[in-house]
C-alpha cells in the first residue's frame, strides 16, 4: 500500500507541476499578446518623394504660418492628420537599444495620438502617446500627456504637467497660439499677433 500511496502522490505532484507550467505559459502568451497589440489607428504610410527634401505639406504649413504672422491679424491653421503623417512617413530615429520608425499621427476629438514602430533589439512594438493639449486661463499652452501605451499596456504619464507660453517668433514677427480645437482628422490652431 505504501508504494501505491507514493505512486498517487507522485502523480498528483506531476499533475500540479504540469498545471502550473500551463498557467505560466498562458500568462506569458497573454502578456505577449498585449505587448504586440497593434492599435487600430496605426496605419503607417510608405514614404514617398525624395529623401532629404522637405515634404510639400510641411512647406505649405510653414508658408501659412509665415504669411499669417506677417499680416499681424488673427488667423487659423487647419492641420490634417493624414497629410501630416504622410509628410513624416520616412522619419526614423534611434539608438543602439531602440529604433523608432513609421510614425503615425491621429487627431481624435480633444486629443492627439502619436504612434510609431519601436524595434527593441528585434522585438517590434507600437508605443502610443496620447496628448490632450489645452490653453489655460492664463493663455499658457499645456501639452498634457493623458497616457502612454506600449502595446495594450498603459503606463503612468512620463512628463510633468507644466504649461508654457505659446508665443512663436516668425522672422521679425511674433504670434500667439490662442485656441486649439481637435476634431476627427483635424487639428485647428487659432493664432493672434503677439506684442
Biotite code that builds the C-alpha atoms (Angstrom):
import biotite.structure as struc

atoms = struc.array([
    struc.Atom([0.000, 0.000, 0.000], chain_id="A", res_id=1, res_name="UNK", atom_name="CA", element="C"),
    struc.Atom([2.858, 2.329, 0.711], chain_id="A", res_id=2, res_name="UNK", atom_name="CA", element="C"),
    struc.Atom([4.111, 2.019, -2.902], chain_id="A", res_id=3, res_name="UNK", atom_name="CA", element="C"),
    struc.Atom([0.570, 2.724, -4.155], chain_id="A", res_id=4, res_name="UNK", atom_name="CA", element="C"),
    struc.Atom([0.326, 5.863, -1.984], chain_id="A", res_id=5, res_name="UNK", atom_name="CA", element="C"),
    struc.Atom([3.728, 7.037, -3.206], chain_id="A", res_id=6, res_name="UNK", atom_name="CA", element="C"),
    struc.Atom([2.628, 6.496, -6.825], chain_id="A", res_id=7, res_name="UNK", atom_name="CA", element="C"),
    struc.Atom([-0.566, 8.561, -6.271], chain_id="A", res_id=8, res_name="UNK", atom_name="CA", element="C"),
    struc.Atom([1.417, 11.308, -4.534], chain_id="A", res_id=9, res_name="UNK", atom_name="CA", element="C"),
    struc.Atom([3.929, 11.381, -7.406], chain_id="A", res_id=10, res_name="UNK", atom_name="CA", element="C"),
    struc.Atom([1.084, 11.582, -9.981], chain_id="A", res_id=11, res_name="UNK", atom_name="CA", element="C"),
    struc.Atom([-0.509, 14.486, -8.070], chain_id="A", res_id=12, res_name="UNK", atom_name="CA", element="C"),
    struc.Atom([2.835, 16.297, -7.900], chain_id="A", res_id=13, res_name="UNK", atom_name="CA", element="C"),
    struc.Atom([3.390, 15.841, -11.656], chain_id="A", res_id=14, res_name="UNK", atom_name="CA", element="C"),
    struc.Atom([-0.171, 16.997, -12.367], chain_id="A", res_id=15, res_name="UNK", atom_name="CA", element="C"),
    struc.Atom([0.331, 20.153, -10.242], chain_id="A", res_id=16, res_name="UNK", atom_name="CA", element="C"),
    struc.Atom([3.674, 20.805, -11.890], chain_id="A", res_id=17, res_name="UNK", atom_name="CA", element="C"),
    struc.Atom([2.152, 20.498, -15.379], chain_id="A", res_id=18, res_name="UNK", atom_name="CA", element="C"),
    struc.Atom([-0.877, 22.549, -14.328], chain_id="A", res_id=19, res_name="UNK", atom_name="CA", element="C"),
    struc.Atom([1.262, 25.478, -13.065], chain_id="A", res_id=20, res_name="UNK", atom_name="CA", element="C"),
    struc.Atom([3.520, 25.230, -16.095], chain_id="A", res_id=21, res_name="UNK", atom_name="CA", element="C"),
    struc.Atom([0.436, 25.548, -18.307], chain_id="A", res_id=22, res_name="UNK", atom_name="CA", element="C"),
    struc.Atom([-0.827, 28.526, -16.258], chain_id="A", res_id=23, res_name="UNK", atom_name="CA", element="C"),
    struc.Atom([2.584, 30.233, -16.554], chain_id="A", res_id=24, res_name="UNK", atom_name="CA", element="C"),
    struc.Atom([2.616, 29.620, -20.297], chain_id="A", res_id=25, res_name="UNK", atom_name="CA", element="C"),
    struc.Atom([-0.905, 31.054, -20.665], chain_id="A", res_id=26, res_name="UNK", atom_name="CA", element="C"),
    struc.Atom([0.073, 34.201, -18.709], chain_id="A", res_id=27, res_name="UNK", atom_name="CA", element="C"),
    struc.Atom([3.229, 34.633, -20.827], chain_id="A", res_id=28, res_name="UNK", atom_name="CA", element="C"),
    struc.Atom([1.210, 34.300, -24.053], chain_id="A", res_id=29, res_name="UNK", atom_name="CA", element="C"),
    struc.Atom([-1.370, 36.817, -22.756], chain_id="A", res_id=30, res_name="UNK", atom_name="CA", element="C"),
    struc.Atom([1.339, 39.364, -21.838], chain_id="A", res_id=31, res_name="UNK", atom_name="CA", element="C"),
    struc.Atom([2.995, 38.878, -25.239], chain_id="A", res_id=32, res_name="UNK", atom_name="CA", element="C"),
    struc.Atom([-0.333, 39.446, -27.000], chain_id="A", res_id=33, res_name="UNK", atom_name="CA", element="C"),
    struc.Atom([-0.852, 42.651, -25.000], chain_id="A", res_id=34, res_name="UNK", atom_name="CA", element="C"),
    struc.Atom([2.630, 43.912, -25.864], chain_id="A", res_id=35, res_name="UNK", atom_name="CA", element="C"),
    struc.Atom([2.351, 43.066, -29.558], chain_id="A", res_id=36, res_name="UNK", atom_name="CA", element="C"),
    struc.Atom([-1.155, 44.534, -29.855], chain_id="A", res_id=37, res_name="UNK", atom_name="CA", element="C"),
    struc.Atom([-1.461, 46.794, -32.898], chain_id="A", res_id=38, res_name="UNK", atom_name="CA", element="C"),
    struc.Atom([-3.591, 49.910, -32.202], chain_id="A", res_id=39, res_name="UNK", atom_name="CA", element="C"),
    struc.Atom([-6.499, 50.349, -34.622], chain_id="A", res_id=40, res_name="UNK", atom_name="CA", element="C"),
    struc.Atom([-5.346, 53.811, -35.728], chain_id="A", res_id=41, res_name="UNK", atom_name="CA", element="C"),
    struc.Atom([-1.827, 52.660, -36.569], chain_id="A", res_id=42, res_name="UNK", atom_name="CA", element="C"),
    struc.Atom([-1.646, 52.534, -40.352], chain_id="A", res_id=43, res_name="UNK", atom_name="CA", element="C"),
    struc.Atom([1.848, 53.573, -41.437], chain_id="A", res_id=44, res_name="UNK", atom_name="CA", element="C"),
    struc.Atom([2.289, 55.115, -44.859], chain_id="A", res_id=45, res_name="UNK", atom_name="CA", element="C"),
    struc.Atom([5.103, 54.155, -47.200], chain_id="A", res_id=46, res_name="UNK", atom_name="CA", element="C"),
    struc.Atom([7.445, 57.116, -47.567], chain_id="A", res_id=47, res_name="UNK", atom_name="CA", element="C"),
    struc.Atom([7.152, 58.849, -50.909], chain_id="A", res_id=48, res_name="UNK", atom_name="CA", element="C"),
    struc.Atom([9.058, 61.628, -52.570], chain_id="A", res_id=49, res_name="UNK", atom_name="CA", element="C"),
    struc.Atom([12.762, 62.214, -52.319], chain_id="A", res_id=50, res_name="UNK", atom_name="CA", element="C"),
    struc.Atom([14.781, 61.716, -49.176], chain_id="A", res_id=51, res_name="UNK", atom_name="CA", element="C"),
    struc.Atom([16.454, 64.805, -47.808], chain_id="A", res_id=52, res_name="UNK", atom_name="CA", element="C"),
    struc.Atom([13.766, 67.156, -49.130], chain_id="A", res_id=53, res_name="UNK", atom_name="CA", element="C"),
    struc.Atom([11.025, 68.921, -47.196], chain_id="A", res_id=54, res_name="UNK", atom_name="CA", element="C"),
    struc.Atom([7.611, 67.403, -47.845], chain_id="A", res_id=55, res_name="UNK", atom_name="CA", element="C"),
    struc.Atom([5.232, 69.771, -49.710], chain_id="A", res_id=56, res_name="UNK", atom_name="CA", element="C"),
    struc.Atom([2.726, 69.673, -46.823], chain_id="A", res_id=57, res_name="UNK", atom_name="CA", element="C"),
    struc.Atom([5.353, 70.901, -44.359], chain_id="A", res_id=58, res_name="UNK", atom_name="CA", element="C"),
    struc.Atom([6.226, 73.644, -46.862], chain_id="A", res_id=59, res_name="UNK", atom_name="CA", element="C"),
    struc.Atom([2.525, 74.540, -47.096], chain_id="A", res_id=60, res_name="UNK", atom_name="CA", element="C"),
    struc.Atom([2.100, 74.686, -43.297], chain_id="A", res_id=61, res_name="UNK", atom_name="CA", element="C"),
    struc.Atom([5.267, 76.772, -42.926], chain_id="A", res_id=62, res_name="UNK", atom_name="CA", element="C"),
    struc.Atom([4.131, 79.260, -45.548], chain_id="A", res_id=63, res_name="UNK", atom_name="CA", element="C"),
    struc.Atom([0.674, 79.561, -43.940], chain_id="A", res_id=64, res_name="UNK", atom_name="CA", element="C"),
    struc.Atom([2.246, 80.314, -40.555], chain_id="A", res_id=65, res_name="UNK", atom_name="CA", element="C"),
    struc.Atom([4.711, 82.761, -42.113], chain_id="A", res_id=66, res_name="UNK", atom_name="CA", element="C"),
    struc.Atom([2.005, 84.613, -44.088], chain_id="A", res_id=67, res_name="UNK", atom_name="CA", element="C"),
    struc.Atom([-0.345, 84.741, -41.087], chain_id="A", res_id=68, res_name="UNK", atom_name="CA", element="C"),
    struc.Atom([2.409, 86.149, -38.878], chain_id="A", res_id=69, res_name="UNK", atom_name="CA", element="C"),
    struc.Atom([3.382, 88.805, -41.435], chain_id="A", res_id=70, res_name="UNK", atom_name="CA", element="C"),
    struc.Atom([-0.206, 90.084, -41.729], chain_id="A", res_id=71, res_name="UNK", atom_name="CA", element="C"),
    struc.Atom([-0.334, 90.595, -37.937], chain_id="A", res_id=72, res_name="UNK", atom_name="CA", element="C"),
    struc.Atom([-4.029, 89.655, -37.888], chain_id="A", res_id=73, res_name="UNK", atom_name="CA", element="C"),
    struc.Atom([-5.747, 86.667, -36.239], chain_id="A", res_id=74, res_name="UNK", atom_name="CA", element="C"),
    struc.Atom([-5.631, 83.589, -38.455], chain_id="A", res_id=75, res_name="UNK", atom_name="CA", element="C"),
    struc.Atom([-6.479, 79.905, -38.332], chain_id="A", res_id=76, res_name="UNK", atom_name="CA", element="C"),
    struc.Atom([-4.362, 76.952, -39.443], chain_id="A", res_id=77, res_name="UNK", atom_name="CA", element="C"),
    struc.Atom([-6.021, 73.606, -40.114], chain_id="A", res_id=78, res_name="UNK", atom_name="CA", element="C"),
    struc.Atom([-3.650, 70.621, -39.955], chain_id="A", res_id=79, res_name="UNK", atom_name="CA", element="C"),
    struc.Atom([-4.823, 67.306, -41.437], chain_id="A", res_id=80, res_name="UNK", atom_name="CA", element="C"),
    struc.Atom([-3.562, 64.167, -39.704], chain_id="A", res_id=81, res_name="UNK", atom_name="CA", element="C"),
    struc.Atom([-3.255, 62.062, -42.855], chain_id="A", res_id=82, res_name="UNK", atom_name="CA", element="C"),
    struc.Atom([-1.218, 64.750, -44.647], chain_id="A", res_id=83, res_name="UNK", atom_name="CA", element="C"),
    struc.Atom([0.975, 65.283, -41.580], chain_id="A", res_id=84, res_name="UNK", atom_name="CA", element="C"),
    struc.Atom([1.555, 61.524, -41.260], chain_id="A", res_id=85, res_name="UNK", atom_name="CA", element="C"),
    struc.Atom([2.403, 61.358, -44.972], chain_id="A", res_id=86, res_name="UNK", atom_name="CA", element="C"),
    struc.Atom([4.915, 64.176, -44.576], chain_id="A", res_id=87, res_name="UNK", atom_name="CA", element="C"),
    struc.Atom([6.830, 62.371, -41.796], chain_id="A", res_id=88, res_name="UNK", atom_name="CA", element="C"),
    struc.Atom([6.422, 58.826, -43.153], chain_id="A", res_id=89, res_name="UNK", atom_name="CA", element="C"),
    struc.Atom([10.113, 58.306, -43.882], chain_id="A", res_id=90, res_name="UNK", atom_name="CA", element="C"),
    struc.Atom([11.281, 59.538, -40.482], chain_id="A", res_id=91, res_name="UNK", atom_name="CA", element="C"),
    struc.Atom([13.260, 57.194, -38.288], chain_id="A", res_id=92, res_name="UNK", atom_name="CA", element="C"),
    struc.Atom([15.393, 57.813, -35.220], chain_id="A", res_id=93, res_name="UNK", atom_name="CA", element="C"),
    struc.Atom([17.078, 55.602, -32.730], chain_id="A", res_id=94, res_name="UNK", atom_name="CA", element="C"),
    struc.Atom([19.921, 54.469, -30.594], chain_id="A", res_id=95, res_name="UNK", atom_name="CA", element="C"),
    struc.Atom([21.755, 51.228, -30.017], chain_id="A", res_id=96, res_name="UNK", atom_name="CA", element="C"),
    struc.Atom([18.853, 49.809, -27.971], chain_id="A", res_id=97, res_name="UNK", atom_name="CA", element="C"),
    struc.Atom([15.695, 51.251, -29.542], chain_id="A", res_id=98, res_name="UNK", atom_name="CA", element="C"),
    struc.Atom([14.909, 52.349, -33.100], chain_id="A", res_id=99, res_name="UNK", atom_name="CA", element="C"),
    struc.Atom([11.684, 54.302, -33.833], chain_id="A", res_id=100, res_name="UNK", atom_name="CA", element="C"),
    struc.Atom([10.224, 54.450, -37.343], chain_id="A", res_id=101, res_name="UNK", atom_name="CA", element="C"),
    struc.Atom([6.983, 54.659, -39.340], chain_id="A", res_id=102, res_name="UNK", atom_name="CA", element="C"),
    struc.Atom([5.318, 57.366, -37.223], chain_id="A", res_id=103, res_name="UNK", atom_name="CA", element="C"),
    struc.Atom([1.565, 57.955, -37.415], chain_id="A", res_id=104, res_name="UNK", atom_name="CA", element="C"),
    struc.Atom([-0.388, 60.938, -36.076], chain_id="A", res_id=105, res_name="UNK", atom_name="CA", element="C"),
    struc.Atom([-4.142, 60.689, -35.413], chain_id="A", res_id=106, res_name="UNK", atom_name="CA", element="C"),
    struc.Atom([-6.362, 63.570, -34.367], chain_id="A", res_id=107, res_name="UNK", atom_name="CA", element="C"),
    struc.Atom([-9.357, 62.495, -32.295], chain_id="A", res_id=108, res_name="UNK", atom_name="CA", element="C"),
    struc.Atom([-11.823, 64.905, -30.650], chain_id="A", res_id=109, res_name="UNK", atom_name="CA", element="C"),
    struc.Atom([-9.852, 66.662, -27.907], chain_id="A", res_id=110, res_name="UNK", atom_name="CA", element="C"),
    struc.Atom([-6.670, 64.624, -28.255], chain_id="A", res_id=111, res_name="UNK", atom_name="CA", element="C"),
    struc.Atom([-3.679, 63.760, -30.419], chain_id="A", res_id=112, res_name="UNK", atom_name="CA", element="C"),
    struc.Atom([-2.338, 60.203, -30.691], chain_id="A", res_id=113, res_name="UNK", atom_name="CA", element="C"),
    struc.Atom([1.303, 59.757, -31.676], chain_id="A", res_id=114, res_name="UNK", atom_name="CA", element="C"),
    struc.Atom([2.340, 56.218, -32.652], chain_id="A", res_id=115, res_name="UNK", atom_name="CA", element="C"),
    struc.Atom([5.485, 54.663, -34.094], chain_id="A", res_id=116, res_name="UNK", atom_name="CA", element="C"),
    struc.Atom([7.089, 51.287, -34.635], chain_id="A", res_id=117, res_name="UNK", atom_name="CA", element="C"),
    struc.Atom([9.706, 50.621, -31.961], chain_id="A", res_id=118, res_name="UNK", atom_name="CA", element="C"),
    struc.Atom([12.305, 47.959, -32.665], chain_id="A", res_id=119, res_name="UNK", atom_name="CA", element="C"),
    struc.Atom([13.967, 46.980, -29.399], chain_id="A", res_id=120, res_name="UNK", atom_name="CA", element="C"),
    struc.Atom([16.729, 44.591, -30.419], chain_id="A", res_id=121, res_name="UNK", atom_name="CA", element="C"),
    struc.Atom([14.444, 42.648, -32.757], chain_id="A", res_id=122, res_name="UNK", atom_name="CA", element="C"),
    struc.Atom([11.230, 42.919, -30.703], chain_id="A", res_id=123, res_name="UNK", atom_name="CA", element="C"),
    struc.Atom([8.784, 45.162, -32.563], chain_id="A", res_id=124, res_name="UNK", atom_name="CA", element="C"),
    struc.Atom([6.210, 47.080, -30.507], chain_id="A", res_id=125, res_name="UNK", atom_name="CA", element="C"),
    struc.Atom([3.966, 50.072, -31.212], chain_id="A", res_id=126, res_name="UNK", atom_name="CA", element="C"),
    struc.Atom([4.169, 52.644, -28.406], chain_id="A", res_id=127, res_name="UNK", atom_name="CA", element="C"),
    struc.Atom([1.433, 55.286, -28.337], chain_id="A", res_id=128, res_name="UNK", atom_name="CA", element="C"),
    struc.Atom([1.470, 58.672, -26.613], chain_id="A", res_id=129, res_name="UNK", atom_name="CA", element="C"),
    struc.Atom([-1.910, 60.374, -26.145], chain_id="A", res_id=130, res_name="UNK", atom_name="CA", element="C"),
    struc.Atom([-1.776, 64.157, -25.694], chain_id="A", res_id=131, res_name="UNK", atom_name="CA", element="C"),
    struc.Atom([-4.611, 66.442, -24.608], chain_id="A", res_id=132, res_name="UNK", atom_name="CA", element="C"),
    struc.Atom([-3.249, 69.928, -25.375], chain_id="A", res_id=133, res_name="UNK", atom_name="CA", element="C"),
    struc.Atom([-5.050, 72.883, -23.838], chain_id="A", res_id=134, res_name="UNK", atom_name="CA", element="C"),
    struc.Atom([-4.567, 76.577, -23.298], chain_id="A", res_id=135, res_name="UNK", atom_name="CA", element="C"),
    struc.Atom([-5.241, 77.546, -19.688], chain_id="A", res_id=136, res_name="UNK", atom_name="CA", element="C"),
    struc.Atom([-6.932, 80.684, -18.327], chain_id="A", res_id=137, res_name="UNK", atom_name="CA", element="C"),
    struc.Atom([-3.538, 82.484, -18.320], chain_id="A", res_id=138, res_name="UNK", atom_name="CA", element="C"),
    struc.Atom([-3.035, 81.797, -22.034], chain_id="A", res_id=139, res_name="UNK", atom_name="CA", element="C"),
    struc.Atom([-0.334, 79.180, -21.411], chain_id="A", res_id=140, res_name="UNK", atom_name="CA", element="C"),
    struc.Atom([-0.139, 76.025, -23.529], chain_id="A", res_id=141, res_name="UNK", atom_name="CA", element="C"),
    struc.Atom([-0.093, 72.689, -21.723], chain_id="A", res_id=142, res_name="UNK", atom_name="CA", element="C"),
    struc.Atom([0.805, 69.612, -23.773], chain_id="A", res_id=143, res_name="UNK", atom_name="CA", element="C"),
    struc.Atom([-0.701, 67.282, -21.187], chain_id="A", res_id=144, res_name="UNK", atom_name="CA", element="C"),
    struc.Atom([0.181, 63.615, -21.642], chain_id="A", res_id=145, res_name="UNK", atom_name="CA", element="C"),
    struc.Atom([-3.028, 61.700, -20.984], chain_id="A", res_id=146, res_name="UNK", atom_name="CA", element="C"),
    struc.Atom([-1.464, 58.257, -21.284], chain_id="A", res_id=147, res_name="UNK", atom_name="CA", element="C"),
    struc.Atom([1.457, 56.352, -22.678], chain_id="A", res_id=148, res_name="UNK", atom_name="CA", element="C"),
    struc.Atom([0.789, 52.880, -24.043], chain_id="A", res_id=149, res_name="UNK", atom_name="CA", element="C"),
    struc.Atom([3.179, 50.141, -25.023], chain_id="A", res_id=150, res_name="UNK", atom_name="CA", element="C"),
    struc.Atom([1.076, 47.709, -26.986], chain_id="A", res_id=151, res_name="UNK", atom_name="CA", element="C"),
    struc.Atom([-2.157, 47.493, -24.992], chain_id="A", res_id=152, res_name="UNK", atom_name="CA", element="C"),
    struc.Atom([-0.432, 48.161, -21.609], chain_id="A", res_id=153, res_name="UNK", atom_name="CA", element="C"),
    struc.Atom([-0.894, 51.640, -20.165], chain_id="A", res_id=154, res_name="UNK", atom_name="CA", element="C"),
    struc.Atom([1.950, 53.236, -18.195], chain_id="A", res_id=155, res_name="UNK", atom_name="CA", element="C"),
    struc.Atom([1.877, 56.327, -15.985], chain_id="A", res_id=156, res_name="UNK", atom_name="CA", element="C"),
    struc.Atom([2.419, 59.708, -17.566], chain_id="A", res_id=157, res_name="UNK", atom_name="CA", element="C"),
    struc.Atom([6.089, 60.333, -18.277], chain_id="A", res_id=158, res_name="UNK", atom_name="CA", element="C"),
    struc.Atom([6.068, 64.120, -18.364], chain_id="A", res_id=159, res_name="UNK", atom_name="CA", element="C"),
    struc.Atom([5.380, 66.854, -15.812], chain_id="A", res_id=160, res_name="UNK", atom_name="CA", element="C"),
    struc.Atom([2.191, 68.826, -16.196], chain_id="A", res_id=161, res_name="UNK", atom_name="CA", element="C"),
    struc.Atom([3.888, 72.198, -16.838], chain_id="A", res_id=162, res_name="UNK", atom_name="CA", element="C"),
    struc.Atom([2.351, 74.716, -19.255], chain_id="A", res_id=163, res_name="UNK", atom_name="CA", element="C"),
    struc.Atom([4.413, 77.188, -21.307], chain_id="A", res_id=164, res_name="UNK", atom_name="CA", element="C"),
    struc.Atom([3.746, 80.482, -23.089], chain_id="A", res_id=165, res_name="UNK", atom_name="CA", element="C"),
    struc.Atom([2.760, 79.608, -26.697], chain_id="A", res_id=166, res_name="UNK", atom_name="CA", element="C"),
    struc.Atom([4.404, 82.613, -28.381], chain_id="A", res_id=167, res_name="UNK", atom_name="CA", element="C"),
    struc.Atom([6.372, 81.803, -31.518], chain_id="A", res_id=168, res_name="UNK", atom_name="CA", element="C"),
    struc.Atom([8.741, 84.067, -33.413], chain_id="A", res_id=169, res_name="UNK", atom_name="CA", element="C"),
    struc.Atom([8.367, 84.011, -37.194], chain_id="A", res_id=170, res_name="UNK", atom_name="CA", element="C"),
    struc.Atom([11.268, 86.090, -38.533], chain_id="A", res_id=171, res_name="UNK", atom_name="CA", element="C"),
    struc.Atom([10.642, 89.589, -37.152], chain_id="A", res_id=172, res_name="UNK", atom_name="CA", element="C"),
    struc.Atom([7.026, 88.955, -36.047], chain_id="A", res_id=173, res_name="UNK", atom_name="CA", element="C"),
    struc.Atom([5.559, 87.067, -33.088], chain_id="A", res_id=174, res_name="UNK", atom_name="CA", element="C"),
    struc.Atom([2.316, 85.108, -32.965], chain_id="A", res_id=175, res_name="UNK", atom_name="CA", element="C"),
    struc.Atom([0.450, 83.606, -30.023], chain_id="A", res_id=176, res_name="UNK", atom_name="CA", element="C"),
    struc.Atom([-1.496, 80.362, -30.131], chain_id="A", res_id=177, res_name="UNK", atom_name="CA", element="C"),
    struc.Atom([-4.884, 81.289, -28.619], chain_id="A", res_id=178, res_name="UNK", atom_name="CA", element="C"),
    struc.Atom([-7.007, 78.196, -29.172], chain_id="A", res_id=179, res_name="UNK", atom_name="CA", element="C"),
    struc.Atom([-6.625, 74.537, -30.084], chain_id="A", res_id=180, res_name="UNK", atom_name="CA", element="C"),
    struc.Atom([-9.528, 72.519, -31.432], chain_id="A", res_id=181, res_name="UNK", atom_name="CA", element="C"),
    struc.Atom([-9.030, 68.851, -32.233], chain_id="A", res_id=182, res_name="UNK", atom_name="CA", element="C"),
    struc.Atom([-11.690, 67.090, -34.252], chain_id="A", res_id=183, res_name="UNK", atom_name="CA", element="C"),
    struc.Atom([-11.739, 63.841, -36.189], chain_id="A", res_id=184, res_name="UNK", atom_name="CA", element="C"),
    struc.Atom([-8.720, 64.024, -38.536], chain_id="A", res_id=185, res_name="UNK", atom_name="CA", element="C"),
    struc.Atom([-8.152, 67.798, -37.989], chain_id="A", res_id=186, res_name="UNK", atom_name="CA", element="C"),
    struc.Atom([-6.105, 69.982, -35.688], chain_id="A", res_id=187, res_name="UNK", atom_name="CA", element="C"),
    struc.Atom([-7.303, 73.606, -35.776], chain_id="A", res_id=188, res_name="UNK", atom_name="CA", element="C"),
    struc.Atom([-4.878, 76.183, -34.416], chain_id="A", res_id=189, res_name="UNK", atom_name="CA", element="C"),
    struc.Atom([-6.010, 79.781, -33.865], chain_id="A", res_id=190, res_name="UNK", atom_name="CA", element="C"),
    struc.Atom([-3.244, 82.392, -33.748], chain_id="A", res_id=191, res_name="UNK", atom_name="CA", element="C"),
    struc.Atom([-3.213, 86.108, -32.966], chain_id="A", res_id=192, res_name="UNK", atom_name="CA", element="C"),
    struc.Atom([-0.402, 88.646, -33.229], chain_id="A", res_id=193, res_name="UNK", atom_name="CA", element="C"),
    struc.Atom([1.776, 88.801, -30.106], chain_id="A", res_id=194, res_name="UNK", atom_name="CA", element="C"),
    struc.Atom([3.278, 92.071, -28.882], chain_id="A", res_id=195, res_name="UNK", atom_name="CA", element="C"),
])
